[in-house]
Amino acid sequence: MKDQVLSFIERHQLLHNGATVLVGVSGGADSLLLLRYLLTLKNAWQLHIVVVSIDHGLRGDESADDVKYVESICQQWGVPFIAKQVDVKGRKSVHKEGTQLAARTLRYQVFEETMKEVNADLLALAHHGDDQVETVVMRMVRQSNPSLLQGIPVKRSFANGYIVRPFLCLSKDEIYQYCREYQLVPREDPSNQSTTYTRNFFRLKVLPLLKQQNDQIHQHIQAMTERASEDQNYLESKANDLLENVVSLEENMVFFDIESFKAYPIALQRRAFHLILNYLYQGVPRDLSYQHEADFFALLKQVKSNVSLDFPASLKVTKNYQEIRFHFLEKFDKEWADLQTLKVPSIVSLTNGATLSVGYTSRASHEDHHTLHIPKENQSLFPLRMRVRKPGDRMMVKGLNGHKKVKDIFIDEKVPVYKRDRWPLIFGADGTLLWIVGLKKAEIKENSSSSKYIVLTYTDSNE
């Protein structure tokens, strides 16, 4: 065993000279053997080894006795020992989680806290090859994300150091064999024999069948996960290049040109999709599923100009002509739905961050699509008012002999759907729609002798 595990440690650079190693020990065969093995390396590697054992409070005195047993072993072997206790049942009640998820979450919280307490470089855990097989097969059965074939990582960043798993090269049978050779007497958790838990079902029912076909399956699966990790790391770096070159990332919003995105291979598109979700979500929702991914890729092929998808946690994915946009639904300020009177002079902040200035001027002033001049003698139009669109809004468009629906103007001008309900409209006091700000103006009567005007100026810093 010593040479087999040492070779694995050296290949993956799991230890370094002078490291402080926190070892998670439950009292079972795996973790007792791991502690015993690391102690054989202590002098050669100048390791400082500390043990932490956690009582999950699930089996009353029995689980408390497991921790006391580990403490007694550490006293015999002269290893610093730390005991911790967590309330799994309390967390289950508060967070509505299953037993295993709640226990794992609390366990890793303790690991993180204890690593910081003892300033450990490494946290050594005793996951073995059979655990790896179970994890990969479970994921293949229940999920469809290829990145999950990476399985349990041999080494990963954690707290102020790394988690390392030196026993992923060993099977459970080999661990029991070495426990006998070292004359170790582990304590077994009886819940490990219950198929109530999904992992135990795979461990007790599925893994024995796989081992009938190949008793070294753990070695093959471990090799596969390592290759999958290497491939995933490469593809992830290329997907990040895609994001950098094509995708615009803003606070709570992501958008990109569809054809530019689709120019990349589908494998990178898929990873970029998940990177976008990781960027937007603080924690990816559990109800985000494979179907959301399928809907996204269907959206890329959608021929309609304006289509939207609803994702969990109020995330919208919209196709607006040749643009895809991910954005969270914002709370809409009700005052924008109602008419607001515009004072003269004044400066009004708009919902999109732009401003609208209202003041006096003469006809000599320059006029473009960002400005609107209204002769002061048109008393029926004052005071001016502003709101967002409502169903049925129409405008007598300047240069067009007749009215046109605001909805149709937005479509003709290719205004994205997500902008339409926030677009400011200017009305006269008589209800006449005068200006779809920055977009279209109405026919406004004026005399050739008009010399005084109310001028509205739209300023958008993003343009």
C-alpha positions in Angstrom: 0.0 0.0 0.0 2.7 2.4 0.9 4.3 2.5 -2.5 0.9 2.6 -4.3 -0.5 5.5 -2.3 2.9 7.4 -2.3 3.1 7.2 -6.0 -0.5 8.6 -6.2 0.4 11.4 -3.8 3.6 12.3 -5.7 1.9 12.2 -9.1 -0.9 14.6 -7.9 1.4 16.7 -5.6 -0.9 16.1 -2.6 1.7 16.7 0.1 4.7 19.0 0.6 7.5 19.1 3.2 6.6 20.8 6.4 2.8 20.9 5.7 0.2 21.1 8.5 -2.3 18.4 7.6 -5.8 18.4 9.2 -7.2 14.8 8.9 -10.9 14.2 9.1 -11.4 11.0 11.1 -14.8 9.4 11.8 -13.5 6.2 13.3 -14.4 4.1 10.2 -11.9 2.0 8.4 -11.1 4.5 5.6 -10.2 7.5 7.9 -8.4 5.4 10.5 -6.2 3.9 7.9 -5.6 7.3 6.3 -4.4 8.7 9.6 -2.2 5.6 10.2 -0.7 5.9 6.8 0.0 9.7 7.0 1.8 9.1 10.3 4.2 6.7 8.5 5.1 9.7 6.3 5.3 12.2 9.1 9.1 12.2 9.7 10.1 11.9 6.1 7.9 14.8 5.0 8.2 16.7 8.3 4.4 16.8 8.6 2.4 18.4 11.4 -0.7 16.3 11.7 -3.9 17.3 13.5 -7.2 15.2 13.7 -10.7 16.6 13.7 -13.7 14.3 14.5 -17.3 15.4 14.1 -20.4 14.2 16.0 -23.4 14.7 13.7 -25.8 14.0 16.5 -27.7 11.5 14.5 -27.2 8.3 16.5 -27.2 9.6 20.1 -24.6 8.1 22.4 -23.3 5.8 19.6 -22.1 8.7 17.4 -20.6 10.5 20.5 -18.8 7.3 21.3 -17.3 7.3 17.8 -15.7 10.6 18.5 -14.4 9.4 21.9 -12.9 6.4 20.2 -11.0 8.5 17.7 -9.8 10.7 20.6 -8.4 7.6 22.4 -6.6 6.5 19.2 -5.1 9.9 18.9 -3.9 9.8 22.5 -2.2 6.4 21.8 -0.5 7.7 18.7 0.4 11.1 20.1 -1.7 13.1 17.6 -3.4 16.5 18.5 -7.1 16.0 18.5 -10.1 18.3 18.0 -13.7 17.3 18.7 -16.7 19.1 17.0 -20.4 18.7 17.2 -23.1 19.8 14.7 -26.9 19.8 14.7 -27.9 18.0 11.5 -31.6 17.7 12.6 -31.8 21.4 13.3 -30.4 22.3 9.9 -32.8 19.8 8.2 -35.7 21.5 9.9 -34.7 25.0 9.0 -33.5 24.5 5.4 -35.8 21.6 4.5 -32.8 19.5 3.4 -32.2 15.7 3.3 -30.0 14.1 6.1 -27.0 13.6 3.9 -27.0 17.0 2.4 -27.4 18.7 5.7 -24.7 16.6 7.3 -22.3 17.3 4.5 -22.9 21.0 4.6 -22.3 21.3 8.3 -19.3 18.9 8.1 -17.5 21.1 5.5 -18.3 24.2 7.6 -16.5 22.6 10.5 -13.6 21.6 8.3 -13.2 25.1 7.0 -13.4 26.6 10.5 -10.9 24.1 11.9 -8.4 24.6 9.0 -8.4 28.2 9.8 -8.1 27.6 13.6 -5.0 25.4 13.2 -3.7 27.2 10.1 -3.6 24.0 8.1 -2.2 23.8 4.6 -4.2 20.7 3.8 -7.4 18.9 4.7 -6.9 15.1 4.1 -10.1 13.1 3.6 -10.4 9.4 3.2 -12.6 9.1 0.1 -11.5 6.0 -1.8 -11.9 4.4 -5.3 -15.3 2.8 -4.5 -16.6 6.2 -3.5 -15.5 7.6 -6.8 -17.2 4.8 -8.7 -20.4 5.4 -6.8 -20.3 9.1 -7.4 -19.7 8.9 -11.1 -22.4 6.2 -11.7 -24.9 8.1 -9.5 -24.3 11.3 -11.6 -24.6 9.4 -14.9 -28.0 7.9 -13.8 -29.4 11.2 -12.4 -27.8 14.0 -14.4 -26.7 14.9 -17.9 -23.9 17.4 -17.4 -20.6 15.9 -18.8 -18.5 18.1 -16.4 -19.9 15.9 -13.5 -17.9 13.0 -14.9 -14.9 14.6 -13.2 -16.2 12.9 -10.0 -14.6 13.6 -6.6 -11.5 15.8 -7.2 -8.2 14.5 -6.0 -7.2 18.0 -4.9 -9.1 21.3 -4.8 -8.8 24.7 -3.2 -10.6 24.9 0.2 -10.5 27.4 3.1 -6.9 28.6 3.4 -5.4 25.6 1.6 -6.5 22.5 -0.2 -8.5 19.3 0.2 -6.5 16.2 -0.7 -7.7 12.6 -1.1 -4.8 10.2 -1.2 -6.9 7.1 -1.1 -8.8 7.5 -4.4 -6.4 5.0 -5.8 -7.5 2.3 -3.4 -10.7 0.1 -3.3 -12.7 -0.5 -0.2 -11.6 -4.1 -0.1 -7.9 -3.0 -0.2 -8.6 -0.6 2.7 -10.1 -3.4 4.8 -7.1 -5.6 4.0 -4.6 -3.0 5.1 -6.6 -2.3 8.3 -6.1 -6.0 9.1 -2.4 -5.8 8.4 -2.1 -2.7 10.6 -4.3 -4.4 13.2 -6.7 -1.4 13.2 -10.2 -1.9 14.7 -12.6 0.6 13.0 -16.1 1.5 14.2 -18.8 1.1 11.6 -21.8 3.3 11.2 -24.8 1.0 10.9 -26.6 3.5 8.7 -24.1 2.6 6.0 -26.1 -0.7 5.5 -29.4 1.1 4.9 -30.5 1.5 1.3 -32.8 4.4 2.3 -30.0 6.7 1.2 -29.3 6.9 -2.5 -25.5 6.5 -2.2 -26.0 3.4 -0.1 -28.3 1.9 -2.7 -25.6 2.3 -5.3 -22.9 1.0 -2.9 -24.8 -2.1 -1.9 -26.8 -3.0 -5.0 -25.0 -1.6 -8.1 -21.3 -1.6 -7.3 -21.1 -5.3 -6.6 -22.5 -6.0 -10.0 -20.0 -3.8 -11.7 -17.1 -5.4 -9.8 -18.3 -8.8 -11.1 -17.3 -7.6 -14.5 -14.1 -5.8 -13.4 -12.8 -5.9 -9.9 -10.4 -3.0 -10.8 -13.2 -0.7 -12.0 -12.1 1.9 -9.4 -8.8 2.3 -11.2 -10.5 2.8 -14.6 -13.1 5.2 -13.2 -10.3 7.2 -11.5 -8.3 7.4 -14.7 -11.5 8.6 -16.6 -12.2 11.3 -14.0 -8.7 12.6 -14.3 -8.9 12.8 -18.0 -12.3 14.4 -17.8 -10.9 17.0 -15.5 -8.1 17.8 -17.9 -10.5 18.0 -20.8 -12.9 20.2 -18.8 -10.2 22.6 -17.7 -9.1 23.1 -21.3 -12.6 23.6 -22.6 -13.4 25.9 -19.7 -10.5 28.1 -20.6 -11.7 28.2 -24.2 -15.2 29.0 -23.0 -13.8 31.9 -21.0 -12.2 33.1 -24.2 -15.6 33.0 -25.9 -17.1 35.1 -23.1 -14.3 37.6 -23.3 -14.6 38.0 -27.1 -18.3 37.8 -27.6 -20.3 38.3 -24.4 -20.9 41.5 -22.5 -21.1 41.1 -18.8 -22.8 43.8 -16.8 -24.2 43.9 -13.3 -27.2 41.6 -13.2 -27.2 41.5 -17.0 -25.5 39.6 -19.9 -26.0 40.0 -23.6 -24.4 38.9 -26.9 -24.9 38.7 -30.6 -26.4 35.4 -31.6 -24.4 34.8 -34.8 -21.1 35.6 -33.1 -22.0 33.2 -30.2 -23.0 30.4 -32.6 -19.7 30.8 -34.5 -18.1 28.8 -31.7 -18.3 25.0 -31.3 -21.4 23.7 -29.5 -19.2 22.3 -26.7 -17.9 25.9 -25.9 -21.4 27.4 -26.3 -22.8 24.9 -23.7 -20.0 25.7 -21.2 -20.4 29.4 -21.8 -24.1 29.1 -21.1 -23.2 27.6 -17.7 -20.5 30.2 -17.0 -23.1 32.9 -17.7 -25.5 31.3 -15.2 -22.7 31.1 -12.6 -21.9 34.8 -13.1 -25.6 35.9 -12.7 -26.7 33.6 -9.9 -25.0 33.8 -6.5 -25.9 30.2 -6.1 -27.4 28.2 -9.1 -31.0 27.3 -8.1 -31.8 23.6 -7.6 -34.7 23.8 -9.9 -32.5 24.8 -12.8 -32.6 21.7 -15.0 -31.4 20.2 -18.3 -34.6 21.5 -19.9 -33.5 25.1 -19.3 -30.4 24.4 -21.2 -32.4 22.8 -24.0 -34.7 25.8 -24.1 -31.8 28.2 -24.4 -30.3 26.4 -27.4 -33.8 26.2 -29.0 -34.0 30.0 -28.5 -30.7 30.5 -30.4 -32.5 28.9 -33.4 -35.8 30.7 -33.0 -36.9 32.6 -36.1 -39.2 34.9 -34.3 -37.8 38.4 -33.5 -38.9 38.6 -29.9 -39.1 35.6 -27.7 -38.4 35.1 -24.0 -37.8 32.3 -21.5 -38.4 32.3 -17.7 -35.6 30.8 -15.7 -35.6 30.3 -11.9 -35.2 33.2 -9.4 -36.8 35.7 -11.8 -34.1 35.4 -14.5 -35.4 36.2 -18.0 -33.6 35.1 -21.2 -34.9 37.1 -24.2 -34.2 37.0 -27.9 -34.5 40.5 -29.4 -33.8 40.2 -33.1 -30.2 39.1 -33.2 -29.4 39.6 -29.6 -29.8 37.3 -26.6 -30.1 39.0 -23.2 -30.1 37.5 -19.7 -31.5 39.8 -17.1 -33.4 39.7 -13.9 -36.9 41.1 -13.7 -36.8 44.5 -11.9 -39.4 45.9 -9.7 -41.2 48.5 -11.7 -41.9 51.8 -10.1 -45.6 52.4 -10.4 -45.3 56.1 -10.8 -43.9 55.5 -14.3 -47.1 53.9 -15.3 -49.1 57.0 -14.4 -48.9 60.4 -16.0 -46.2 62.7 -14.5 -46.4 66.4 -15.1 -43.2 68.0 -16.5 -42.3 71.3 -14.9 -40.5 74.0 -16.9 -37.6 74.2 -16.4 -36.6 70.8 -14.9 -34.4 67.8 -15.4 -36.0 64.3 -15.0 -34.1 61.1 -14.4 -35.5 58.2 -16.5 -35.7 54.5 -15.7 -32.9 53.6 -18.1 -30.4 56.0 -16.5 -30.8 58.7 -19.1 -32.2 62.2 -18.4 -34.8 64.5 -19.9 -34.2 68.3 -19.7 -37.2 70.6 -20.1 -36.6 74.3 -20.8 -37.3 77.4 -23.0 -35.7 78.2 -26.3 -36.1 80.0 -29.6 -36.6 78.4 -33.0 -32.9 79.0 -33.7 -32.1 76.1 -31.5 -30.9 72.9 -33.3 -33.4 70.0 -33.4 -32.6 66.3 -33.9 -34.1 63.0 -32.8 -33.0 63.7 -29.2 -34.8 67.0 -29.0 -38.4 68.1 -29.4 -39.6 71.7 -29.8 -43.2 72.7 -29.0 -44.5 76.2 -29.8 -45.5 77.9 -26.6 -48.7 79.2 -28.1 -50.1 75.6 -28.3 -51.8 76.1 -24.9 -53.9 72.9 -25.2 -50.7 70.9 -25.0 -49.5 72.3 -21.7 -48.6 71.2 -19.1 -46.7 68.3 -20.7 -46.9 64.9 -19.2 -44.9 61.7 -19.3 -45.6 58.0 -18.8 -44.7 54.6 -20.3 -46.9 52.9 -22.9 -50.3 51.4 -22.4 -52.2 49.1 -24.6 -53.8 50.9 -27.5 -51.5 54.0 -27.5 -51.4 55.6 -30.9 -49.5 58.5 -32.5 -50.0 60.8 -35.5 -46.4 60.3 -36.8 -44.7 63.3 -38.3 -44.5 62.8 -42.1 -47.1 60.0 -42.1 -50.6 60.7 -43.1 -52.4 58.8 -40.3 -52.1 57.3 -36.9 -49.8 54.4 -36.0 -49.8 52.1 -32.9 -46.9 52.6 -30.5 -46.5 48.8 -30.5 -46.0 48.8 -34.3 -43.5 51.6 -34.1 -41.4 49.7 -31.6 -41.5 46.7 -33.8 -40.5 48.7 -36.9 -37.7 50.3 -35.0 -36.6 46.9 -33.7 -36.8 48.1 -30.1 -36.1 45.0 -27.8 -39.1 43.8 -25.9 -37.5 44.3 -22.5 -37.1 48.0 -23.2 -40.6 48.8 -24.5 -42.5 48.8 -21.2 -40.0 51.4 -19.8 -39.7 53.7 -22.8 -40.8 57.2 -21.9 -43.6 58.8 -23.9 -44.5 62.5 -23.8 -48.1 63.6 -24.0 -49.8 66.9 -24.3 -52.4 68.0 -21.7 -55.1 67.1 -24.2 -53.9 63.4 -24.3 -52.0 63.8 -27.7 -48.9 61.6 -27.9 -46.2 64.0 -29.0 -43.0 62.1 -28.7 -41.7 58.5 -28.2 -38.6 59.9 -26.7 -35.5 59.6 -29.0 -37.5 57.6 -31.5 -40.6 59.2 -33.2 -42.3 62.6 -33.1 -45.9 63.6 -33.8 -47.1 66.3 -36.2 -47.3 69.5 -34.0 -49.0 72.6 -35.3 -47.0 75.8 -35.3 -47.2 79.2 -36.9 -44.5 80.7 -39.1 -44.3 83.6 -36.6 -43.6 81.3 -33.6 -40.6 82.4 -31.7 -40.9 80.8 -28.2 -40.7 77.1 -27.6 -40.6 74.6 -24.9 -37.7 72.3 -25.7 -37.2 68.8 -24.4 -33.7 67.3 -24.6 -33.0 63.6 -24.1 -29.5 62.7 -22.9 -28.3 59.1 -22.7 -24.7 58.7 -21.5 -24.6 55.2 -23.0 -25.0 56.4 -26.6 
